[in-house]
Amino acid sequence: RFGCTVTIDREDGRRQTFRIVGEDEAEPAAGAISYVAPLARALLGKGVGDEAMVAGAAAEIVAVG
């Protein structure tokens, strides 16, 4: 959902949290990604326990808020 925060576990062991925001609020270095970004589109509509393809690798969604 637009405005939500999503935490993923990548296959390489990294845990990352992203906030999905409007295009004018996007600041990828700070973890705020635009809802039209490929990463955000891969995460939107998914829930905890789902997998998403992130940068060509599977990532598990561990939290949605």
N, C-alpha and C positions, 0 to 999 in steps of 0.2 A: 504494500500500500504506500501511496505517496505520503511522505512524512514519517515513515516508520524507520526503526533501527533494526538492522539484521546483522547477526554475528555468524561467521562461517569458520569452519576448520578446514584448512587446505590439506592436500595429501602430503605436503612436505612438513606438516606439523605446525604451521603458523595458524594462529587464530586472529581473525580480523573482524572489525566492526565497522559497518557503513551506515550512514544515515541517507535516506533517499529524499532528495530535495528538488526544488524547481531549478531550472537552468541558470537563473541569475544568482542562486545561492550556492552553486556547486563549487567545492574546493577540495579536489581529490586528495591533496596532501594531508588535509585535516579529516579525511574520512567522509566528507559530504559529497555524494555523487548525484548527478542529474538523473531524473527518472527516465530520460531518453538514452542514457549511456548503456552500452551493451551489457555491462556488469549488472546494472540495475534491472534491465529487462530480463536477465537470466534469473534474478532473485524474486522479482515481483510475482505474487500469486503462490509462492511456495511457503511451506510451514516447517516447523521444527522436525528434524529427521529426514526431510527431503534432501535430494542432491541437486546441485546446479552445476553446469559447466562454466568454469571460470578460467579464462586464459588457457583454454584447451585441456584443462584438468578438472576432475570432479572435486567438488567441495561440498561438505555436509553443512546444512543449516542447523545451528545449535541454539539459536535464540532469535525471537522476533518480538519487537516491542514498539 
